[in-house]
Amino acid sequence: MAVKNGNMFGKGGKGFDQHIKHDLLTGRMFTQGVIENQLKALRQELNVESKASMKDPVSYAIRKALAAQGVQPIDSVSGHFVGCKVSEREAGDGVAREAALRLQDADSGDIDTVVLNLNSGAGQMAIQKLKHVAPGEQITLKLFSSVSEPVEEGGKTFVNHYGAINRADGSKVTLDDDAKVKALNKQLTDERNALTAKKASKELVSATINSIKVNAALDTAKGVEAKVANFKLNGHPPATNEAFSEQDTEFGDAGFDNGGAGKSAAPKA
């Protein structure tokens, strides 16, 4: 229905079930089944470090191995926005904060569930944009990552994560006029400058900035959840009404953009 398969290495895709997540190591969306089975097995086979990211060569190796198995990423997911559930739970050495979105097909009633990782830049960007999406509105959602490099020579490479939402007419949902996002960006800049002036460690600066981002995303997600809580498409409950899973496994690091002004390899989402 609403799932559009991508193409990593020129091979055909295959069918997917209906629970979808953005994998931080490969930088693309896959079903939970692919993440739990093929991706997990490849991580173990290649002895991938827990903090490996898309900028590491192993990311390419895993994507190539997946393509050889006939597994292609999900490029985008479309449907009417009919649900959101926020969850916080222990996962590995930290806490997973997620928002499970429901996108429903108006004709069949089938639902795709896309789980946003609110600890990642893609999840944070997407949940902020969902403030501007009305319950029941038809949208296309895409979560992806790209590797970008700072302008300064000899600088580090960074992984940037994006959450893109298009409306039914093809127009993009943007945050250009979002006053709360502008205030958040100012808060982040002020906090970073204050910590730098105090000669705080890079670890403290990163942890503080990340905490502010996560808390802002979590608060926004709860507002989105409340907005769509009692919505029913066309006044009727969905034909598919499976429960949200609370047992999804997280892979990869926290997934934040690692700071610094990089020259992005991807267009503005």
N, C-alpha and C positions, 0 to 999 in steps of 0.2 A: 504494500500500500504506500506508505509514506516514507519508507526508508530508501535512500538513494545510495547505492554502493559506489565506493571510490575505486581507484585503480593505481596500485603502487608500482607495479613492474610489468604492466602490459598484459596481465593474464585476467581471465574472467573471474567474476566474483562467485559467491555461493550464498545460499539462503541463511538468514539470521533469525534468531528468536527475538523477543520483544523487550529485552532489558539491556540498555545501552549505556556505556560509560566512555569517558575520555581517558585513554591510557597515556600517562605522562612520559613514559620511556620512548614510545614510538611516535607520540604526538598526534595520534589519530583516534577516532572513535571505533569501538568494537562492542559486540554484545558481551554480557557478563560470561556467557559460556565460553567464548574465545579467550577471554582474559583468564578465566579459572583453569582452562585446559591447555590450549596451545601455547599461550603466552607464558603461563606459569612454568610449563615444561621447558620452554626454550630458555627462560631465565635461569633455571636450575642447570640445564645442559651447558650453557655458556658461562656459568658461575658469575652472573651479573651482580655487581654491588648494589646495595639497596638505594644508594643515592645517585646511581647512574642516570643520565638524562639524555635527551635527544641530541645533545651536542657530542656525545661520546660515540666512537665508531661502532660499539656494540648495538646501538639503536638501528643503524643501517643493516647490520648482520641479522637482527631479529626480523626486521621488515622484509628482508629478502627471503628469509627462511619461511615466513608466513606465506609469502606469495608463492613459494615453491609448493606449499601445501594446498594452494588454491584459496587461501584466506585473504580477502581484500578488506580494507577498512570501510566503514560507513561514512560516506561523504557528508550527508545531511539527513535530517529527520523533519518531516512536515506533518502538520495536523492542526486541529483546533485545540487551543490551550484550555484544558478543562480541569487540571488538578496540580497541586503541589504539596508535598509533605516534607517537612524539615526534620532531620534527625541528628543527634550527637551520640557518639559511642566510642568506646575504646577500640583502637586498631593498631596493632604492632606496639611501637614505643610512644604513641601519641593518641590524639583524639581525632576521629573522622567526623567532619561536619559536612552534611550533604543536604541537597534539596532534590527530591525525586519529582520530576515534571511529567505530566501526562498529556500526550498529544493524541487526539482522537480523530478517526476518520468519520466524517459525517454520514456516509452511506452505510458502511459496514458496522460501525460502532467499535471497531477494533482500536486498541490503544497501544501506543509505543511509550515506554517509560524511559526517560533519559535522566540519569543521575548526575547532578552537578556536584563536583568536588569543590566545596566552598573554601578549601585551603589552597586552591590553585587560581592562577590568574584568569584562566578561561571560565571557570565557574563563577568567579567574582564578577567578571565583566558581563556574563550572561544574566546573572540574577539581577544586576542593576538595570539592565535593559528590560527585563520582564516587568519592572514597575510601570513601564510605558505600554504594556500589552494588555488589552482588555480581556476579561474572561470570555472564552469562546472564540476569540479572534484566531484566524488561520495564520500560521507562521511557518517559517522554515528555520531550523536551528542547526548551526554548525559550530563544533568545538574543535580547535586544532592548535598546533604548536609550530613554531618556526625557530631557526637558529639565526641570531643576529649578532653583529660585531660592533663594538664601539668605534667611533671615528678615530680615537687616539691610536697611533701605531703601537703595537706591542701589547695592547689591552686584552682583556679576557673576552671570550665568547659567551653569549648568554642565550638561554632558551626563553622565548616569549610565548605566552599562551593567550589565545583569543577566543571570545565567544561572540559569534555573529548571528544576528536575527534579522530575517527579511520578512516583510509583510506580504500579503497575498498579491499585491500589485507590484512586487519586486523592490519596493523602497526599503532602505535599511533603517532599523531602529538604532538611533545614536544616543550618545550621552552628552552631546555638545551643549545643550541648554539645561542640563540637569543641575540645579542649584546645590543639591546635597552632594553630588559627586564632586562638584567644584570645591565645596567646603571641605570634603574629605581629602582631596588632593592638596589643598592648602595646609590642612592639619598635618599631613604626611611630610610635606616640605618643611614646615616649621619644626616638627619634632626631629626630623633628620638633622636640620641645621643646629638645633639646640644641643643635641647629643654630640655632634661633631665638634661644636665649640667647647664642650666639656671633655673632649678627647676620649670619648667613650670607645670601647672596642668595636670592631666591625661586627662581632657576634651579637653584642648588645643592641647595636643599631638595627641589625637585620631582624632580631627577635622582636624588638619593639614595633618596628614598622609592620612586620608580618602580623603581629597581634592586632594592631589597629585595623588592618585590612580584613582579617578574618571576622572580627567582631562586627564591623560595618556590613559585611556580606551576610552574616548570620541574622542581624537585625532586619536587613532588607528582605531576606528570604522569609522570615516570619511574617512580615507585612504582606508579601506576595501570597503566602499560604492562606492568610486570613481573607485576602481579597477574593480568592477563587474557591473558598472552602465549601460553599453551598451551591456552586454552579452546576447545572445540568444542561448539556447541549440539546437545544431544541425542546427544552422542558422535560426531557426523558433521561433516565439513568443510562449509562453506557452498557452496551451489550457484553462487553468484556470488562469485568470488575475484579481483577486479581488483586490480592493484597500487595502492598509495598513490601519489598524485602528489606530486613534490617541486618542481613548477614553478609552483605557484599564485602569482598576482600579488597583492600587498598594495595596498590603496587606503586613503587617509585617513591620519590621524596615528596616533600610538602608541595612542590610544584609552583612556588612563587617565582615571578620574574626577579632576577637576582640584582636588581638595582642598576644604576648607571644609565647614562644616555646613550643607548645603542642605535645604530642605523638598522632599522628593521628590514628583514628580508621579505616580509609579508606586507600586503596592503593593509590599510586601516580597516579594522573589522567593524 
